[in-house]
Amino acid sequence: MFRTTALGKVLVLWFAGALAIAIPLYRLNMPHYQHLTRGVRGTGVVTELEPGNHQAVRYKFDVGGKTYSGVGRAGFGNPEFGGLSVGQSVIIYYDSDDPYESCVGIPAELIKNEIPPILLAGITFPAFALAVWTFRYPPFKRWLVK
């Protein structure tokens, strides 16, 4: 008969929790940035800086005689937030088939910035939850060591 150990149960629960956290976090921005790595590099102009909104950078750019706009973060190939000013040129990437899909900065650098927090959250939050459940809920602890 198959007997599960406490370590085996913890590892399975941790892995399931890690996936439950990391996959939704991954899906927030990564597909967008990955798609734009194959996009067109262009130049945009800063239209507004929002220090109270996570240091958001609003920008606009022209493609085929039409003006498009977006919002993103400073850095990632552009100056940091404190080094930007309204009217300044910035690097942007956009989808040539759909210029409404764009980002300010270099998508590959944005991807590198997204990976560590996703991994950290996927590793630590499930471990923390398992530790809390083990110590706060005696039935869970009994099931775990059973």
Number of C-alpha atoms within 10 A of each C-alpha: 3 4 7 11 12 15 11 12 14 17 13 12 15 21 16 13 19 21 15 13 18 19 12 11 18 15 10 11 13 17 11 15 22 14 14 22 18 14 21 15 20 16 16 24 21 21 18 16 20 12 11 7 8 9 15 16 23 20 25 21 24 14 11 6 7 8 11 16 18 19 18 16 18 21 19 18 16 17 14 12 16 11 10 18 15 13 13 12 17 21 19 26 24 24 17 15 9 9 21 13 18 28 26 30 24 19 26 15 14 21 18 11 12 16 14 11 13 17 15 12 15 22 18 13 16 21 19 12 12 17 13 11 14 17 11 11 10 11 11 14 16 11 11 16 13 10
